[in-house]
Amino acid sequence: MKDKNINGDIRISDDVVASIVGLAASEVDGITSIAGNITEEKIARSGVKNSSKGIKLQIEDGCVSVNLYMNMRYGYSIPVVTAQVQDRVSNAIENMTGLKASSVNIHIVGIDV
């Protein structure tokens, strides 16, 4: 993302936005992890951390569309928890970057017991 102002350009990396999304989502009670693909999980086991795994972003014209792939804890209400994630992620994006969250799509891919 690139923004022009009087003093010069401001550039925010997509990885930074993905990190903000991941941190905001992981703070919601009931979310156990952000899910990634098999390759990313093997890399994580080898000690390399990637906070943006399981997060897909599309940034256009100051708007962010987010797809989050997450694991939840058994016994929590999926509609309640996912609504909290959507709210928290939208607020974090808007407050920290000035971008508008046009959509936050949640994909629950696993339940942890």
HELIX and SHEET records of a PDB file:
HELIX    1   1 ASP A   14  SER A   26  1                                  13    
HELIX    2   2 ILE A   38  ARG A   45  1                                   8    
HELIX    3   3 ILE A   78  THR A   97  1                                  20    
SHEET    1   A 2 LYS A   2  ASN A   5  0                                        
SHEET    2   A 2 GLY A   8  ARG A  11 -1                                        
SHEET    1   B 3 ILE A  31  ILE A  34  0                                        
SHEET    2   B 3 CYS A  63  ARG A  73 -1                                        
SHEET    3   B 3 ILE A  55  GLU A  60 -1                                        
SHEET    1   C 3 ILE A  31  ILE A  34  0                                        
SHEET    2   C 3 CYS A  63  ARG A  73 -1                                        
SHEET    3   C 3 LYS A 100  ASP A 112  1                                        
END                                                                             
